[in-house]
Amino acid sequence: MLIKESIQNYMNHSRVLIRGVDFIYIQPHLELRNFISNYTITFPSNGMMSDNYAVIPHGSATLVLTCTDSHIHCNLFGPITKPSFVGKSANNFSLLFIVEFQPAGYYAFSGMPQKEIADCVIDFEDINPSMNRLMAYEVETSLSIHNLITKIDRLFLAYLKGAFYRQEFSQANNLIINSGGTLSVKELSHNVFYSERHLGRLFDEYMGVGIKSFSRLVRVNKSIRLLQRHNFNLTQVFMETGFYDKSHFINDFKTICGITPQEYRDNMSDFYSEIAKF
């Protein structure tokens, strides 16, 4: 199994998004990047994460392999629309290997309706036992990050389905992301020449998150990136992200994150927000 020192020995710098002493974020193979945002390898230590550490909702599925000296277990977190508090449990493991999917990305490997697993945590053995065992084996036997990432890339390429998304979904999804979540459902429908109802069914199927909900997630995640820059005050943030007014911004932010924008800014180390999506 990997050891913490292997982080600094990974030399494919072009694929590294960010790394520290005990964590590294790596881009997947080029052919997987429309579906997988990044792989994360973390060696938790005492106090690394607070008990209140939470993942900000981003509307995407995530695979999490947790490792102890004697056991490896994999859970699938369905597309999340509310904060997921992980700090208390994450600190108990010696190694975490995480696959963060793009919005709708997991559908490309499973073909299962994503609405069925939204905001659910499921034992991956119950969904895909063969892939579960192969992933656990590669994590257990790989002695270098290069070796592990190469094998995981091959595994996901092998499970990639031949047909993906309807064109109108892909167009609408890109419009939401490129607009920062500011387009209305009616505007999306007009731009892709398909009815609102039809698009809604596709978002339920492929992404597991409704159009309005996903647009709001995109907008709030954009606001989080701006809040991390202290040269932006709250007024500038809500104006930059297209909210009608500050109260509307604060209300939407609190609905999704469970806290106000100012509370987030005061406690940023307690939260993880996406670094490679959108």
C-alpha positions as CSV (number, residue, x, y, z in Angstrom):
1,M,0.0,0.0,0.0
2,L,1.1,3.6,-0.5
3,I,2.9,5.6,2.1
4,K,2.8,9.3,2.7
5,E,6.3,9.8,1.2
6,S,5.0,8.6,-2.2
7,I,3.2,12.0,-2.7
8,Q,6.5,13.8,-3.3
9,N,7.8,11.0,-5.5
10,Y,5.0,11.4,-8.1
11,M,6.7,13.2,-10.9
12,N,3.9,13.6,-13.6
13,H,3.7,17.3,-12.7
14,S,1.3,18.2,-15.6
15,R,-1.4,16.1,-14.0
16,V,-1.1,17.5,-10.4
17,L,-3.7,20.0,-9.5
18,I,-2.4,20.6,-6.0
19,R,-0.3,18.8,-3.4
20,G,0.8,19.1,0.2
21,V,2.7,17.0,2.7
22,D,-0.2,14.6,3.2
23,F,-2.5,15.0,0.1
24,I,-2.4,15.2,-3.6
25,Y,-5.1,16.0,-6.3
26,I,-4.4,14.4,-9.7
27,Q,-6.2,14.9,-13.0
28,P,-7.4,11.6,-14.7
29,H,-6.4,10.4,-18.1
30,L,-7.3,12.9,-20.9
31,E,-10.1,10.7,-22.2
32,L,-11.7,10.6,-18.8
33,R,-11.8,14.3,-18.0
34,N,-15.3,14.9,-19.2
35,F,-16.5,12.4,-16.6
36,I,-14.0,12.5,-13.7
37,S,-12.8,15.7,-12.1
38,N,-9.9,14.4,-10.2
39,Y,-8.4,11.7,-8.0
40,T,-7.6,12.6,-4.4
41,I,-5.1,10.7,-2.2
42,T,-5.0,11.8,1.4
43,F,-3.1,10.5,4.5
44,P,-5.2,11.8,7.4
45,S,-3.5,12.6,10.7
46,N,-4.8,13.7,14.1
47,G,-6.3,17.2,13.8
48,M,-6.0,17.3,10.0
49,M,-9.7,17.8,9.7
50,S,-12.0,19.2,12.3
51,D,-15.0,17.1,13.4
52,N,-17.1,19.7,11.6
53,Y,-15.3,19.4,8.3
54,A,-17.9,19.4,5.5
55,V,-18.0,19.0,1.8
56,I,-19.9,21.8,0.0
57,P,-22.6,20.4,-2.3
58,H,-21.7,20.3,-6.0
59,G,-24.2,18.0,-7.6
60,S,-21.7,15.3,-8.4
61,A,-21.2,11.7,-7.3
62,T,-18.0,10.6,-5.5
63,L,-16.3,7.3,-4.8
64,V,-14.4,7.1,-1.5
65,L,-12.1,4.2,-0.6
66,T,-11.2,4.2,3.1
67,C,-8.2,2.2,4.2
68,T,-7.0,0.9,7.6
69,D,-4.1,-1.5,8.2
70,S,-6.4,-4.4,7.8
71,H,-9.4,-3.3,5.6
72,I,-10.4,-1.4,2.5
73,H,-13.9,-0.3,2.0
74,C,-15.6,1.7,-0.8
75,N,-18.7,3.9,-0.6
76,L,-20.5,5.7,-3.4
77,F,-21.8,9.1,-2.5
78,G,-24.6,9.9,-4.9
79,P,-24.9,13.4,-6.4
80,I,-25.0,15.7,-3.3
81,T,-27.2,18.7,-2.9
82,K,-26.6,19.3,0.8
83,P,-23.4,19.4,3.0
84,S,-21.8,16.1,3.8
85,F,-20.0,16.1,7.2
86,V,-17.0,13.8,6.9
87,G,-14.3,15.1,9.4
88,K,-15.2,12.9,12.4
89,S,-14.9,9.7,10.3
90,A,-12.2,10.6,7.9
91,N,-9.6,11.1,10.6
92,N,-9.9,7.5,11.6
93,F,-8.3,6.1,8.4
94,S,-4.7,5.7,7.3
95,L,-5.4,6.4,3.7
96,L,-8.3,7.9,1.6
97,F,-8.5,7.4,-2.2
98,I,-11.3,9.5,-3.7
99,V,-12.7,9.7,-7.2
100,E,-14.5,12.9,-7.7
101,F,-16.8,12.8,-10.8
102,Q,-17.9,15.7,-12.9
103,P,-21.6,16.6,-12.8
104,A,-23.4,13.6,-14.5
105,G,-20.0,11.9,-14.8
106,Y,-20.8,8.7,-12.9
107,Y,-23.7,8.0,-15.3
108,A,-21.1,7.4,-18.1
109,F,-19.8,4.4,-16.1
110,S,-23.0,3.0,-14.6
111,G,-25.8,3.9,-16.9
112,M,-28.1,4.0,-13.9
113,P,-30.6,6.8,-13.3
114,Q,-28.8,9.2,-11.0
115,K,-32.0,10.4,-9.4
116,E,-32.2,7.1,-7.6
117,I,-28.9,7.7,-5.7
118,A,-29.0,11.5,-5.2
119,D,-27.9,12.3,-1.6
120,C,-27.4,8.6,-0.8
121,V,-24.4,6.8,0.6
122,I,-24.2,3.3,-0.8
123,D,-21.8,0.4,-0.3
124,F,-20.1,0.2,-3.7
125,E,-20.0,-3.6,-3.4
126,D,-23.8,-3.6,-3.7
127,I,-23.7,-1.6,-7.0
128,N,-20.7,-2.9,-8.9
129,P,-19.0,-5.8,-7.0
130,S,-16.4,-6.5,-9.7
131,M,-15.2,-2.9,-10.0
132,N,-15.3,-2.6,-6.3
133,R,-12.9,-5.5,-5.8
134,L,-10.6,-4.4,-8.6
135,M,-10.3,-0.9,-7.2
136,A,-9.6,-2.2,-3.7
137,Y,-7.0,-4.6,-5.1
138,E,-5.1,-1.8,-6.9
139,V,-5.2,0.5,-3.9
140,E,-3.9,-2.3,-1.7
141,T,-1.1,-3.6,-4.0
142,S,0.2,-0.4,-5.6
143,L,3.5,0.8,-4.2
144,S,3.7,4.1,-6.0
145,I,1.1,6.8,-7.0
146,H,2.2,6.6,-10.6
147,N,1.4,2.8,-10.6
148,L,-1.9,3.3,-8.9
149,I,-3.2,6.1,-11.1
150,T,-2.2,4.3,-14.3
151,K,-4.2,1.2,-13.2
152,I,-7.2,3.2,-12.0
153,D,-7.2,5.1,-15.3
154,R,-7.2,1.8,-17.2
155,L,-10.0,0.5,-15.0
156,F,-12.3,3.5,-15.6
157,L,-11.5,3.5,-19.4
158,A,-12.6,-0.2,-19.5
159,Y,-15.9,0.6,-17.7
160,L,-16.7,3.7,-19.8
161,K,-20.0,3.1,-21.7
162,G,-20.1,3.3,-25.5
163,A,-23.0,5.9,-25.6
164,F,-23.2,8.8,-23.2
165,Y,-25.6,11.8,-23.1
166,R,-28.2,13.2,-25.5
167,Q,-26.8,16.3,-27.2
168,E,-29.5,18.6,-25.8
169,F,-28.5,17.6,-22.2
170,S,-24.8,18.3,-23.0
171,Q,-25.6,21.7,-24.5
172,A,-27.8,22.7,-21.5
173,N,-25.3,21.5,-19.0
174,N,-22.5,23.5,-20.7
175,L,-24.7,26.6,-20.8
176,I,-25.5,26.4,-17.1
177,I,-21.8,26.0,-16.2
178,N,-20.5,28.7,-18.7
179,S,-23.2,31.2,-17.5
180,G,-22.3,30.6,-13.8
181,G,-25.8,29.2,-13.2
182,T,-27.6,32.4,-14.1
183,L,-29.8,31.2,-17.0
184,S,-33.5,30.4,-16.4
185,V,-35.0,27.0,-17.4
186,K,-37.0,28.9,-20.1
187,E,-33.8,30.4,-21.5
188,L,-32.1,27.0,-21.5
189,S,-35.1,25.4,-23.3
190,H,-35.1,28.2,-25.9
191,N,-31.3,27.8,-26.5
192,V,-31.3,24.0,-27.0
193,F,-34.7,23.9,-28.8
194,Y,-36.2,21.3,-26.4
195,S,-39.1,21.6,-23.9
196,E,-38.4,22.3,-20.3
197,R,-40.1,19.0,-19.3
198,H,-37.9,17.0,-21.7
199,L,-34.7,18.7,-20.3
200,G,-35.9,18.1,-16.7
201,R,-36.2,14.3,-17.4
202,L,-32.7,14.2,-18.8
203,F,-31.2,16.0,-15.8
204,D,-33.0,13.6,-13.5
205,E,-31.6,10.7,-15.5
206,Y,-28.0,11.8,-16.1
207,M,-27.3,14.1,-13.2
208,G,-29.8,13.2,-10.5
209,V,-30.2,16.9,-9.8
210,G,-33.0,19.2,-11.2
211,I,-32.1,22.1,-13.6
212,K,-32.9,24.8,-11.1
213,S,-31.1,23.0,-8.2
214,F,-28.0,22.4,-10.3
215,S,-28.0,26.0,-11.5
216,R,-28.1,27.2,-7.9
217,L,-25.3,24.8,-7.0
218,V,-23.1,26.2,-9.8
219,R,-23.8,29.8,-8.7
220,V,-23.1,29.1,-5.0
221,N,-19.9,27.3,-5.8
222,K,-18.8,30.3,-7.9
223,S,-19.6,32.6,-5.0
224,I,-17.4,30.3,-2.8
225,R,-14.4,30.8,-5.0
226,L,-14.9,34.5,-4.8
227,L,-15.3,34.4,-1.0
228,Q,-11.9,32.8,-0.8
229,R,-10.5,35.9,-2.3
230,H,-10.5,38.5,0.4
231,N,-10.4,41.4,-2.0
232,F,-14.1,40.7,-2.7
233,N,-16.7,41.9,-0.2
234,L,-20.1,40.3,0.1
235,T,-21.7,42.9,-2.1
236,Q,-19.2,42.4,-4.9
237,V,-19.7,38.6,-4.6
238,F,-23.5,38.6,-5.0
239,M,-23.2,41.1,-7.9
240,E,-20.6,39.1,-9.6
241,T,-22.7,35.9,-9.3
242,G,-25.9,37.4,-10.7
243,F,-28.1,37.4,-7.6
244,Y,-30.9,39.9,-7.4
245,D,-29.7,41.3,-4.0
246,K,-27.7,40.5,-1.0
247,S,-30.6,38.9,1.0
248,H,-31.4,36.5,-2.0
249,F,-27.7,35.6,-2.1
250,I,-27.5,34.9,1.6
251,N,-30.7,32.9,1.6
252,D,-29.6,30.6,-1.3
253,F,-26.1,30.2,0.1
254,K,-27.5,29.2,3.5
255,T,-30.0,26.8,1.9
256,I,-27.2,24.9,0.2
257,C,-24.3,25.2,2.6
258,G,-26.2,25.4,6.0
259,I,-24.3,28.6,6.9
260,T,-24.2,32.2,5.8
261,P,-21.5,33.5,3.4
262,Q,-19.8,35.4,6.3
263,E,-19.8,32.3,8.5
264,Y,-18.2,30.4,5.6
265,R,-15.5,33.1,5.2
266,D,-14.8,33.0,8.9
267,N,-14.5,29.2,9.0
268,M,-13.1,28.3,5.5
269,S,-10.8,25.6,6.9
270,D,-13.8,23.6,8.0
271,F,-15.1,23.2,4.4
272,Y,-14.1,21.6,1.2
273,S,-15.3,23.0,-2.1
274,E,-14.7,21.6,-5.6
275,I,-11.4,22.7,-7.1
276,A,-11.6,21.3,-10.6
277,K,-15.3,21.1,-11.6
278,F,-17.3,23.7,-13.5
